Each structure stands twice: as structure tokens, then as C-alpha cells.
Amino acid sequence: MARIKQLKSGQFIVKSNTLIEARYRLSIQESYVIFWLLTQISPDDEDFKVHRLRVEDFAEIIQVNVGNRYSELRKITKHLMQRVMEIYSPDEDKTIQVSWLSSTEYEHKKGYVSLRFDPALKPYLLQLSGHFTKIDIVDVLKLKSIHSVRIFELLLQYISIGNRKINIGELRSYCGIEKEEYAGYGMLKRKVIERAKTEINEKTGYEIDYEEIKESRKVAEIKWTIQKKTHFEKGQAEKAELITKELRSKNVLVDELMEYGFSKIAANRILKNNQESNVANAIKAVDLQVQKGKAKNPKAMLETAIKEGWHPEKYRDKPPKKAC
């Protein structure tokens, strides 16, 4: 059974270009499940196999609260089996309607779920010798918008050319966007096009841009460009993302310290003089004491907790020991 933490850069999923051009709609969580299952396919596989995934890892990859994992995961896999995509084969001039999964099976006492692709997908995922696209799993797992994922796939398919035109109707169809959603182009641009550009540029090893092509003063097509970032550009993007995460983390801690009665200046001084992880642990430890009604002066207790390096695990209720 593969563990989610083993997924790393350089581990690729491979999809036929015909499958990338398919029309379908998935949630971002559903797409993560499909991506994981794609990583389990070996180049020499002649048929789809049943793959087991630990429920804890399943919950981790789709970012579901572990306490509700079974009910939430069952909803997601049920929806996946109901999702129908349309695959058009230009060589045979035919359209296939197919679901992603043929079956899912939960073994509650063993703590895993078994998944398998629908057999009709074999020509598009197995024994591919040409007309396919390789996608680094880490790139797609960083994207938080399903529309960003779809646009990334569609552009990566044309990386050797460096550009691709997609008309607005096709873009909606590829992304599974209904007519009533983002009805005006302005909304589509803000919610889908601009977000995809920002996410892909910030979180992947690629740089994309676009140009609007108008007909009768209305945007009819988008001309996208895509190129791989240089090592320097990728490093700078990763550095900027790390700085952004650090700033967000610091802002959260400042807010939490202020909730305990510290001024903003005092909160920033505390973070300047202490490691953020130590402050975060102290806050969690005092939170537990407050919940138990053991903090007569929470602010003073927090000052002590930071100074003495309290850790929340010390203050959690221990489960009762089983009788022999």
C-alpha cells in the first residue's frame, strides 16, 4: 500500500491526449483521488489492478477531518462513480461516455479502501506508446482549484509548441462549467482564467500567460502560452511561496496572541524573541488549560508557557488504561 507522503517530485502520471481533451467535471478532492490512482499504474500493466489506499492517507490527500473520514470519503467515492465523462476519439469519430471508477470497497476494520479504474479507460491509460502527456504529481497536488488543474493539463499537452488557443465555449466544456456559472466573461476571467494563471505560476515549475482574442468586440478565444521555468525562476517562486506561508503563519499567531490580551506591538515582540513553533505550542497548551477551566489568568499563564516551552501533548487528557 503506497503512502501519500511517498508522493514526490519526479513521480509522473501519464494520460493519453485524448483523455486530457475529454469533457468532465470533478471536484478538487475527487481529482486528487484520481491522481493518486494514476500514480499506481506501471508502464507494463496490461490491465487495471485493484489498489489499496489507507483511509488515513486518503483523508490526508483530500484534506478531510480524520474524525469524519469514512462518511466523507464514501461520499467522494460515490460521487466519483457517478461522474460521467465524454471522450471523443477523432480517429474513430466516436464519443464514449464512461465513469472513472468501476468499483470501490471499504474494509472498515482493516482501515483501507480499494479502488479500480473502469475497464473502458484502458486505451487511454495503459500501454501508451505515443500521443500522451506526463504530469508531475507534485505540481497538480499543489493546485487548489479544479479549473487550474484542467487548464494546466490542457496547456502542458502543448508544452513542446509553447502555446495553445482555446475558445471560450471549449474552455467551459473542458472545465465542466455550466452555462449559468460565471455567465459573463468578466466573471469567468476573474474566477477561472486569472486564478489558474496565478496558481500555476506560483505553485508549479511552469510559467503561463494569455492573450484575449476578440471577435466583434467580444472575447472569443484565449491564446495561452506555457514554458518551463528555469532553475533560478523556480527557486525564486518557491522562495516567494515560502515567505508568503511564513507571513500568513506569523499573522495568525499575532491574532491569537492579541486574543489573549497582548497588544500588536507586544505580540510581534514575542514572535521576534521566540521561535514561532514554540509560541504556537504554548498557545495550544494554554488553550487546553482554558477549556478545562484551569486558567484563572490566561494571559499570565501564556507568558509562563512561552517562557518555559510548554507543549500541548503534556496537557491533553490521557485515555484510561485498560484493565488487565
C-alpha positions in Angstrom: 0.0 0.0 0.0 1.5 3.3 -1.1 1.7 6.1 1.4 0.7 9.6 0.4 3.9 11.0 1.9 5.9 9.0 -0.6 4.5 11.1 -3.5 7.3 13.3 -4.6 8.5 15.5 -7.4 9.6 13.4 -10.4 6.8 10.9 -9.9 4.7 11.3 -13.1 1.2 10.4 -14.1 0.6 9.7 -17.7 -2.6 10.3 -19.7 -3.4 10.0 -23.3 -4.0 13.3 -25.0 -7.5 12.0 -26.0 -8.3 11.6 -22.3 -6.9 15.1 -21.5 -9.3 16.5 -24.1 -12.3 14.8 -22.5 -15.2 16.7 -21.1 -16.0 16.1 -17.5 -16.5 17.8 -14.1 -14.7 16.8 -10.9 -14.3 18.5 -7.5 -10.7 19.2 -6.5 -10.9 16.4 -3.9 -12.2 13.9 -6.4 -9.3 14.9 -8.8 -6.8 14.2 -6.1 -8.1 10.7 -5.7 -7.8 10.1 -9.4 -4.3 11.4 -9.5 -3.2 9.1 -6.7 -4.7 6.1 -8.5 -2.9 7.2 -11.7 0.4 7.1 -9.8 -0.2 3.4 -9.1 -0.2 2.4 -12.8 3.0 0.8 -14.1 4.2 1.2 -17.7 4.0 -2.5 -18.3 0.4 -3.0 -16.8 -1.8 -4.7 -19.3 -5.0 -4.4 -17.2 -6.2 -2.3 -14.3 -5.5 -3.6 -10.9 -7.2 -3.1 -7.6 -5.2 -0.7 -5.5 -5.5 -0.3 -1.7 -5.2 3.1 0.0 -5.1 3.5 3.7 -8.1 5.6 4.8 -5.8 7.8 6.9 -3.8 8.6 3.8 -6.9 9.0 1.8 -8.1 11.6 4.3 -4.8 13.3 4.2 -4.7 13.7 0.4 -8.2 15.1 0.1 -7.8 17.1 3.3 -10.7 15.7 5.2 -11.0 15.7 9.0 -9.9 12.3 10.2 -12.7 12.0 12.6 -15.3 12.1 9.8 -13.1 10.2 7.3 -15.4 7.3 6.5 -18.6 9.2 5.9 -16.8 11.9 3.9 -14.7 9.5 1.8 -17.7 7.4 1.0 -19.5 10.5 -0.4 -16.5 11.3 -2.5 -16.0 7.9 -4.0 -19.8 7.6 -4.6 -19.8 10.9 -6.5 -16.7 9.7 -8.5 -18.6 6.6 -9.6 -21.5 8.8 -10.7 -19.3 11.3 -12.6 -19.6 10.6 -16.3 -17.1 12.0 -18.8 -17.3 12.1 -22.6 -14.2 11.1 -24.5 -14.2 11.9 -28.2 -11.9 9.8 -30.5 -11.3 11.8 -33.7 -9.6 8.8 -35.4 -12.8 6.6 -35.0 -15.2 9.6 -34.9 -17.0 8.3 -31.8 -17.8 9.5 -28.3 -17.6 7.3 -25.3 -19.4 8.1 -22.1 -17.7 6.4 -19.1 -17.3 6.8 -15.3 -13.8 7.0 -13.7 -14.2 4.0 -11.3 -15.6 0.6 -11.8 -15.8 -0.1 -8.0 -14.7 1.0 -4.6 -14.6 -1.2 -1.5 -14.2 -0.1 2.2 -12.8 -2.6 4.7 -13.5 -0.7 7.9 -11.7 -3.0 10.4 -8.6 -3.1 8.2 -8.7 0.6 7.6 -8.3 0.8 3.8 -10.3 1.4 0.6 -9.8 -0.5 -2.6 -10.2 1.4 -5.9 -10.1 0.4 -9.6 -10.4 2.3 -12.9 -13.3 1.5 -15.2 -12.1 -1.0 -17.9 -13.3 1.3 -20.7 -10.4 3.6 -19.8 -7.7 1.1 -20.7 -6.9 2.5 -24.2 -6.3 5.9 -22.6 -4.1 4.9 -19.6 -2.4 1.6 -20.3 0.5 0.7 -22.7 0.7 4.2 -24.1 3.3 4.4 -26.9 2.6 7.9 -28.2 0.3 11.0 -28.0 0.4 11.2 -24.2 1.2 13.8 -21.6 3.4 13.3 -18.5 2.4 15.4 -15.4 4.5 15.7 -12.3 2.2 14.6 -9.4 3.6 17.3 -7.0 2.6 20.1 -9.5 -1.1 19.1 -9.6 -1.4 18.4 -5.9 -0.3 21.9 -5.2 -3.2 23.4 -7.1 -6.4 24.1 -5.1 -8.8 25.0 -8.0 -10.1 22.2 -10.2 -10.2 24.7 -13.1 -6.5 25.4 -12.6 -5.8 21.7 -12.7 -7.7 21.3 -16.0 -6.1 24.3 -17.6 -2.7 23.1 -16.5 -3.3 19.7 -18.1 -4.5 21.2 -21.3 -1.5 23.6 -21.7 1.1 21.0 -20.6 -0.2 18.9 -23.5 1.2 21.7 -25.8 4.5 22.4 -23.9 6.6 21.4 -27.0 4.8 24.0 -29.0 4.6 26.6 -26.3 1.2 28.0 -27.0 -2.4 26.9 -27.5 -5.7 28.6 -28.5 -8.9 27.6 -26.7 -12.2 29.3 -27.5 -14.4 30.3 -24.6 -17.0 27.6 -25.2 -14.4 24.9 -25.3 -12.8 26.2 -22.1 -16.1 26.0 -20.3 -16.7 22.5 -21.6 -13.2 21.2 -20.7 -13.6 22.6 -17.1 -17.2 21.3 -16.7 -18.5 24.8 -16.2 -22.3 25.0 -16.8 -23.7 27.9 -18.9 -25.3 29.6 -15.8 -21.9 29.5 -14.0 -19.8 32.6 -14.5 -22.3 33.7 -17.1 -20.4 36.8 -18.2 -16.8 36.7 -19.5 -15.7 39.1 -16.7 -16.6 36.6 -14.0 -15.1 33.7 -15.9 -11.9 35.7 -16.3 -11.6 36.5 -12.6 -12.7 33.2 -11.1 -11.2 30.8 -13.6 -8.6 32.3 -16.0 -6.8 34.7 -13.7 -6.9 32.2 -10.8 -5.4 29.5 -13.0 -2.6 31.8 -14.2 -1.8 32.9 -10.6 -1.9 29.3 -9.1 0.1 27.7 -11.9 2.8 30.4 -11.9 3.2 30.4 -8.2 3.0 26.7 -7.4 4.3 24.7 -10.4 7.5 24.5 -12.4 5.8 26.3 -15.3 5.0 29.8 -16.3 1.8 30.6 -18.2 0.3 33.7 -19.7 -2.6 34.5 -22.0 -3.9 36.9 -24.6 -7.5 37.7 -25.4 -8.6 37.3 -29.0 -11.8 39.3 -29.8 -14.5 39.0 -32.4 -17.0 41.8 -32.8 -15.6 43.4 -29.6 -16.2 40.2 -27.5 -13.6 37.9 -26.3 -14.0 34.7 -28.4 -10.7 32.9 -27.8 -7.8 32.7 -25.3 -4.3 32.3 -26.7 -2.3 30.7 -23.9 1.5 30.4 -23.6 3.4 28.0 -21.5 7.1 27.4 -20.8 9.1 25.6 -18.2 10.7 27.8 -15.6 14.4 28.0 -15.4 16.1 26.6 -12.2 16.5 30.2 -11.0 12.9 31.2 -11.7 11.6 28.0 -10.0 13.8 28.7 -7.0 12.6 32.3 -6.7 8.9 31.2 -7.0 9.4 28.6 -4.2 11.2 31.2 -2.1 8.3 33.6 -2.6 5.8 30.9 -1.7 7.7 30.1 1.5 7.8 33.7 2.5 4.1 34.1 1.9 3.4 31.0 4.1 5.6 32.3 6.8 3.9 35.7 6.8 0.5 34.0 7.0 1.6 31.9 9.9 3.0 34.9 11.7 -0.2 36.9 11.2 -2.3 34.0 12.6 0.0 33.9 15.7 -0.2 37.6 16.2 -4.0 37.4 16.1 -4.0 34.6 18.6 -1.7 36.4 21.0 -3.9 39.5 20.7 -6.9 37.4 21.7 -5.1 36.7 25.0 -4.8 40.4 25.7 -1.4 41.2 24.2 -1.1 44.4 22.1 0.0 44.0 18.5 3.4 45.5 19.3 3.8 43.1 22.2 2.7 40.1 20.1 5.3 41.0 17.4 8.0 41.4 20.1 7.2 37.9 21.4 7.5 36.4 18.0 10.7 38.2 17.4 12.2 36.8 20.6 10.9 33.2 20.3 10.6 30.5 17.7 7.1 30.5 16.1 6.7 26.8 16.7 7.3 27.3 20.4 4.8 30.1 20.6 2.2 28.0 18.7 2.7 25.1 21.0 2.4 27.3 24.1 -0.9 28.8 22.8 -2.3 25.3 22.1 -1.2 24.2 25.6 -2.9 27.1 27.3 -6.0 26.7 25.1 -6.3 23.2 26.6 -6.0 24.6 30.1 -8.6 27.3 29.4 -11.0 24.6 28.1 -10.6 22.7 31.4 -11.2 25.8 33.5 -7.7 25.8 34.9 -6.6 29.2 33.8 -7.5 32.0 36.2 -5.3 34.5 34.3 -4.9 33.1 30.7 -2.5 36.0 29.7 -0.1 35.4 32.6 -0.3 31.6 32.0 0.6 32.1 28.3 3.6 34.3 29.2 4.8 31.4 31.5 4.0 28.8 28.9 6.1 30.6 26.2 9.0 31.2 28.7 9.0 27.5 29.9 8.3 26.0 26.4 5.0 24.2 27.2 3.8 21.6 24.7 0.1 20.7 24.2 0.7 16.9 24.4 1.5 17.3 28.1 -1.9 18.8 28.8 -4.1 16.5 26.7 -6.4 14.1 28.6 -4.8 10.6 28.5 -7.1 7.7 27.7 -7.9 5.5 30.6 -5.8 2.4 31.0 -7.4 -0.9 30.1 -7.9 -3.3 33.0 -5.8 -6.4 32.8 
